[in-house]
Amino acid sequence: MTRATPRDRLERLVDLGRKTLRYWWLVAGFLVLGAGLSVLFAVSRTNQYKSWSVLYYQERIQTSLLQGRDQAAVQRNIGERYRELLLAHGQLSQIVNDPELNAFKDVLAEEGTDAAVEEMRRAVEFQIRGANTFRVSYTDPNRDRAKAVTEKLVTLLTKKEEDIRRDQAEATAKFAEESYAKAQAVLREAQSKLSGFLAKHPEFAQDAIEGSSEGAA
């Protein structure tokens, strides 16, 4: 087995170049064909528009201060709660059942609301962008519809959040009223028992009057 010299290698490269030049038209044809297919593929694809909106969440009294929790953990919890509210079936079904906003009419007609909601869920994106800052985005072939759906998503999310806060406030107020009523009932019962006891034991009533007078003085 003979070892190829640099001269032999150079001659092989020159010979390969000559053979390639003989079929230059074939190489050029492949290049033109590839460029044409690339252009055809780019033209045939539909445009995709992404619309997004930024939400900012602020607590009047920060949970991290009340509960001693890490701010990053609190933010993740808020983000996950917002994500679940945004992508909930009840929220997205309102958009799917709106003919002007639904981009998956064929799926809705053939497979039903659940399938259309799943398609909608794939087109919606929720991101945590910073301290209590979140971004809702939606991708659609129609530019105007992308903007309209994003606005609708934000409206539904904020309304759902307001409803939850209102329900929580009403539940808290109801609990406070019930606790106050129970405390008042206990106080009235205690006062009734005290009055009955003092009626049976007048000597303690005199001590109570003197004690209250000294306290007032």
C-alpha positions in Angstrom: 0.0 0.0 0.0 1.6 3.2 -1.2 1.3 6.5 0.7 -0.3 9.4 -1.2 1.9 12.4 -1.5 0.7 16.0 -1.4 1.1 16.2 -5.1 -1.2 13.1 -5.6 -3.8 14.7 -3.3 -3.7 18.0 -5.3 -4.1 16.1 -8.5 -7.2 14.3 -7.1 -8.7 17.6 -6.0 -8.1 19.1 -9.5 -9.6 16.0 -11.1 -12.7 16.2 -8.8 -13.1 19.8 -9.7 -13.0 19.1 -13.4 -15.7 16.4 -13.0 -17.8 18.8 -11.1 -17.5 21.4 -13.7 -18.8 18.9 -16.3 -22.1 18.7 -14.4 -22.4 22.3 -13.3 -25.9 22.5 -14.8 -27.0 19.8 -12.5 -25.7 21.6 -9.4 -27.3 24.8 -10.6 -30.6 23.1 -11.1 -30.6 21.7 -7.6 -29.8 25.2 -6.2 -32.6 26.8 -8.2 -35.0 24.0 -7.2 -34.2 24.4 -3.6 -34.6 28.2 -3.7 -37.9 27.8 -5.5 -39.2 25.3 -2.9 -38.1 27.6 -0.1 -40.0 30.6 -1.6 -43.1 28.5 -2.2 -43.1 27.2 1.4 -42.7 30.7 2.8 -45.5 32.1 0.6 -47.9 29.2 1.3 -47.6 29.6 5.1 -50.2 31.8 6.7 -49.2 34.8 8.8 -49.4 34.4 12.5 -50.0 37.5 14.7 -49.4 37.6 18.4 -51.1 40.1 20.6 -50.3 40.6 24.3 -51.4 42.6 27.3 -49.5 43.3 30.5 -51.2 42.9 33.9 -49.9 44.3 37.2 -51.0 42.8 40.5 -50.7 44.8 43.7 -51.8 43.8 47.2 -52.9 46.5 49.6 -51.2 44.5 52.4 -48.5 42.2 51.1 -49.0 38.5 52.0 -45.3 38.1 52.5 -45.3 40.6 55.3 -48.3 39.0 57.0 -47.2 35.4 56.7 -43.4 35.8 56.6 -43.2 34.1 53.2 -40.6 34.6 50.5 -41.7 37.2 47.9 -40.7 35.0 45.0 -42.8 32.1 46.3 -45.8 34.5 46.8 -45.4 35.8 43.2 -45.3 32.2 41.9 -48.4 31.4 43.7 -50.2 34.4 42.4 -49.0 33.6 38.8 -50.2 30.0 39.0 -53.6 31.2 40.3 -53.9 33.7 37.5 -52.8 31.0 35.0 -55.5 28.6 36.2 -58.1 31.3 36.1 -57.1 32.4 32.6 -57.0 28.9 31.1 -60.1 27.5 32.9 -62.6 25.8 30.7 -65.4 28.2 31.7 -63.3 31.2 30.7 -62.2 29.9 27.3 -65.6 28.5 26.4 -67.0 32.0 26.4 -64.6 32.9 23.6 -65.1 29.7 21.7 -68.8 30.2 21.7 -68.5 33.7 20.3 -68.6 33.5 16.5 -66.6 36.8 16.1 -63.8 35.6 18.3 -63.6 31.9 17.7 -60.8 30.9 15.3 -61.6 27.2 15.6 -65.1 27.1 14.2 -64.4 23.8 12.3 -63.2 22.1 15.4 -66.2 23.4 17.3 -68.6 22.1 14.7 -66.9 18.7 14.2 -65.6 17.8 17.7 -67.5 20.1 20.1 -66.7 22.7 22.7 -64.1 20.7 24.7 -61.9 20.2 21.6 -62.2 23.8 20.6 -61.2 24.9 24.1 -58.1 22.7 23.9 -57.1 24.3 20.6 -57.7 27.8 22.1 -55.7 26.9 25.2 -52.7 26.0 23.0 -52.8 29.5 21.4 -52.9 31.3 24.7 -49.8 32.0 26.7 -49.3 33.3 30.2 -45.9 34.6 31.4 -44.5 36.0 34.6 -42.5 39.0 33.5 -41.3 40.5 36.8 -42.4 41.5 40.3 -46.2 41.0 40.2 -46.2 41.7 36.5 -47.8 39.2 34.1 -48.3 39.0 30.3 -51.2 37.4 28.5 -50.7 36.7 24.8 -52.7 35.1 22.0 -51.6 34.0 18.5 -54.0 34.0 15.6 -53.8 34.2 11.8 -56.2 37.2 11.9 -54.6 40.4 13.3 -57.8 42.1 14.4 -59.1 38.9 16.0 -55.8 38.4 17.9 -56.2 41.8 19.4 -59.8 41.3 20.2 -59.3 37.9 21.8 -56.4 39.2 24.0 -58.6 42.0 25.2 -61.4 39.6 26.0 -59.1 37.3 27.9 -57.8 40.1 30.1 -61.4 41.3 30.7 -62.5 37.8 31.7 -59.5 37.3 34.0 -59.9 40.7 35.8 -63.7 40.1 36.2 -63.1 36.7 37.6 -60.5 38.0 40.0 -62.9 40.8 41.1 -65.7 38.3 41.6 -63.5 36.1 43.8 -62.4 39.1 45.9 -66.0 40.3 46.3 -67.1 36.8 47.4 -64.2 36.6 49.9 -65.0 40.0 51.3 -68.7 39.1 51.6 -67.8 35.8 53.3 -65.5 37.7 55.7 -68.1 40.3 56.5 -70.7 37.6 57.1 -68.4 35.7 59.4 -67.7 38.9 61.4 -71.4 39.6 61.7 -72.1 36.1 62.9 -69.3 36.2 65.4 -70.5 39.5 66.7 -74.0 38.2 67.1 -72.8 35.1 69.0 -70.6 37.3 71.3 -73.6 39.6 71.9 -75.8 36.6 72.8 -73.1 35.2 75.2 -72.8 38.7 76.8 -76.6 39.0 77.3 -76.7 35.5 78.8 -73.9 36.4 81.2 -75.5 39.7 82.2 -78.8 37.8 82.8 -77.1 35.3 85.0 -75.3 38.1 86.9 -78.5 40.0 87.5 -80.2 36.8 88.8 -77.3 36.1 91.1 -77.2 39.7 92.5 -81.0 39.5 93.1 -80.6 36.4 95.2 -77.5 37.8 97.0 -78.0 41.6 97.6 -74.7 41.8 99.6 -72.7 41.1 96.4 -74.8 43.8 94.6 -73.7 46.4 97.1 -70.0 45.4 96.6 -70.5 45.5 92.9 -72.0 49.1 93.1 -69.1 50.3 95.3 -66.5 48.7 93.0 -68.0 50.3 90.0 -68.1 53.7 91.7 -64.5 53.4 92.7 -63.6 52.4 89.2 -65.4 55.4 87.8 -63.7 57.7 90.3 
